[in-house]
């Protein structure tokens, strides 16, 4: 049990280092840290941390322009989140995956995924996911020259963001 506790601390440390490197714009180092976190989580059998690490890895790979690798990491994160029943983590990474699809020119898939997320968020009352999915979809439609649609979606995103409960400094 002590060994697992130590492994968890190591895994979480790699995750936090990856996030710090990402915030500093040092994405190669972020990717390396997230890969170490994935390996540590797999060794422990912790599907939650593994899913988190794959999601962060995918996001950083996408920023580096490694969109195919990013899509694979995000897909793995989504699969793990579904396996453990974590809808919030699953949907966050579906949003990230849609952005990656758009980067790959797979606009139809991105639009379908974001529209589904937006509708699910409306049904469930998840203001954070509604704000994020509307923002992503609005940005995508703006890039495609569909400005009137983009404006409506971005306004919805803004309105939904104001409905997110304030959790203080915690994120």
C-alpha positions, 0 to 999 in steps of 0.5 A, a space after each residue: 500500500 505504501 508503494 502505491 501511495 508513493 507511485 501516486 505522488 510521483 504520478 501526480 507530480 509528473 502531471 503537475 510538472 507537465 501542466 506547469 511546463 505547458 503554462 510556460 510554453 515548454 510543450 516538449 517538456 510538458 509532453 515528456 512529463 505527461 508521458 511519464 504520468 501515463 506510464 506511472 498511472 498504468 503501472 498503478 492501474 489507476 484509470 482516472 489518473 491515466 485518463 487525465 494524463 492522456 487528456 493533458 498529453 493530447 492537448 499539448 501534442 495538438 499545440 505542437 502540431 502533432 494532431 494525429 498523435 493528439 487524437 490518439 491520446 485524447 481518444 484513449 482518455 475518452 475510452 478510459 473516462 467512459 470505462 470508469 464512468 467519469 462523464 466530466 473528464 470524458 466530455 472535456 476530452 471530447 471537446 479537446 478531440 473536436 478541436 484536434 479534429 478541426 486542426 486535422 481538417 476533419 471539420 464535419 466530425 468536429 462539428 458533429 462532436 461539438 453539437 452533440 456535446 452542446 446538446 448534452 450540456 443543455 439537457 444536463 444543465 452543465 453550464 461549463 460544458 455548454 460554455 466550452 462547447 459553444 465557444 469551440 463550435 463558434 470559433 470553428 464556424 468563424 474560421 469557416 466564414 459562417 460568421 452569423 452562426 459563430 456570433 450566436 454561438 459565442 454569445 451563448 458561450 458567454 451567457 453560459 459562462 456567467 451561469 457557472 457556479 463560482 468555486 473561488 480560486 479552486 479549479 
